[in-house]
Amino acid sequence: MRKLYSANRAKPRSFELRYGRILLAHRGGIVSYWDSYRNRRITRRRALAGVGAGVGAAALLAACGGGDEGGSDSTSLLGVVKDSTPKATPGGTWKSFVSSDSPGFDPLTQAASTVPAISNYSLSRLLKYELGTQENRPTGEVEGDAATSWEVAGDGLSVTFKLRPGMKFDPRPPTNGKNLTAADVMYSWSQYSTLAGTRGVLANEANPTAPIISMTAPDQQTIVAKLKFPYSPLLPMLGYHWYLVIQPTEAEDKFNAKQDMRGSGPWLLEKYSPSAEYQFVKHPNYYVKDRPFLDGISRPIITEYATGLSQFEAGNIWEFDVDQFDMIDVKKRNPQMELLSAGAFSRNPPQVVVYGWKPDSPFRDQRVRQAISMMLDRDAMIELNFAPSVFRDQGFDVETRWATHISAGEEGRWIDPQRNQKELGEGAKFFQYDIAEAKKLMSAASQANLTSDFSYFATNRYSSAWPKQGEVLMDMLSQGGITIKPNVVDYDVEYNPKYLNGKANFDGLAMLPSSAGPDIDTHFAAKYTKDGRATYIAETLPTAINDLLEAQRREFDSAKRNELIKEIQRKMAVHMPAAPVGGLSMDFAIQWPYLGNRGWFVQYAGATAAELYPHLWLDKSKLPS
């Protein structure tokens, strides 16, 4: 049994967390739950109640394929994947799934986070990300999508894009297979810069810290972007499917882009049944020769974990977000499935505990914020989310990392707060789990008897683990001496407007998510600037931090930029504008082995439908007879 706390760490007093039929017990620094869980047979009903992270298979299939037999060690559970493109044959429909419905299909006018995940099947961008492989990981380098070439001016204040000749929109009315031109890009920029929920990332008219002043079209094949300042991550930003996507001009008045799609990307939305299913077919005139291989993708909407797991094991869907705790057992019950390792850490920043910032908030005192961070057991949260011990017991070498205020997967710029405390400096101690020191800080701030709301939503909209994370965090804070008042709110009615997008104008504490985006500046700009989308803060950070945030945006030398980002971590570790929760473990996913290249090709920033899916093919030889 692995100890979650080393001998020199402060140990918590014993406590228990009960979640339905689940018991998690910390005693002397040892989590006894993991042993007892593995000794019990997992039923589908218990799986629904179980603690674990629903890790997205689409984001993880990056390394290894399945073995032929189940077993008790990693050798028999994992196999090897290779590039199977030379054997690829066209045709077939992939039976996938999606875990939630979307309110619409237009990222330019609809702010919901579920919209871009669907719209990227059909809507192109000026640029897209180069696809990586198991052997050559993607780095965020861009290649042309609607644009075939681009030139950055010597002063860095303009970029000229040449559009792809003969790039076809959807052949159905009202676009009727027309060519994409600068008029479509200009229409889309107008929509984005005035209406999009993410407009503050790129459009200077919406946010004075955003880079693009204007876009113009000298002719029908040219777009010129003028910038307020030289902006180092501009190109990857223009490749991101959450930002400037290209709608046809017909979306103005010829069809409702919120309810249908007419794009120039690799897939067409053939049928949408609300709350039931999305059906996509390949674009017959897609500009990449002989792609997509598949004729279509079926994505039933499955919101309940138990239902999805049952459908997955029955073979009715070919992939599913199986909880990490369940994955080994699912593989052993279905030895013909492929168990896949991510092969690298994700760039996803940590979720955080955020402080309400009203004028009388106790969290304005830096000592209280530091104390909150020291109450968080990051090893236990990683175990809760990723279950590394489950895989270690099977012989896997599973590394874990604590997050700072950036992702532990930001290679070359992340500072390890657990194993490299000297480099992180003074603030490293505030990442260590130490209840006694946390209580001292609370007493020094005259908050030894603090009572606080803790707000979150209790559905699996983000993952099946999300509600359990809220419960565990509340208990950790209670162990630190805070009297916690749970405040479970509805996502759409209260959580999204008041907490996620409320600019810290609430009472107490809240559990908030994050997302990687195309560049680390997405994270900084959205979460740690006063006017950022879904910001964690209500007031501008201290000048020493804010100046560094601004400097890294303008630094084109990657080594120098990494040093700036390291200094940001050092200063945030002391100021603690939010308390990062947990970190990362090397992830695993599982699927039926019917798709060729699944696991060999690796996408960069989440636009899987446009960048990865066209290269997958149905291997009919592996289908059940």
Secondary structure, DSSP 8 states (H G I E B T S, - for coil): ---SS-TTS-----EEEEETTEEEEEETTEE-HHHHHHTS---HHHHHHS------HHHH--S--B-SS--SSHHHHB------GGG-----EEE--BSS--S-S-TTT---THHHHHHTTT--BSEEE--EESSS---S-EEESSEEEEEE-TTSSEEEEEE-TT-B--SSTTTTT-B--HHHHHHHHHHHHHH-TTHHHHBTTT-TTSSEEEEEEEETTEEEEEESS--TTHHHHHT-TTS-B---GGGGTTS-TTT----SSSEEEEEEETTTEEEEEE-TT-SSTT---SSEEEEEB---HHHHHHHHHTTSSSB----HHHHHHHHHH-TTSEEEE--S-------EEEE---TT-GGGSHHHHHHHHHT--HHHHHHHHH-HHHHHTTT----EEE--SS-TT-TTT---TTT-HHHHGGGGGGGS--HHHHHHHHHHTT-TT-EEEEEE--SSSS-TTHHHHHHHHHHHHHHTT-EEEEEE--IIIIIIIIIISSTT-SSSEEEE-----SSHHHHHHHHSSTT-TT-S-SS---HHHHHHHHHHHH---HHHHHHHHHHHHHHHHHH-SSEE--EEE--EEEE-TTEETTTTEE-SSS-HHHHTGGG-EE-GGGS--
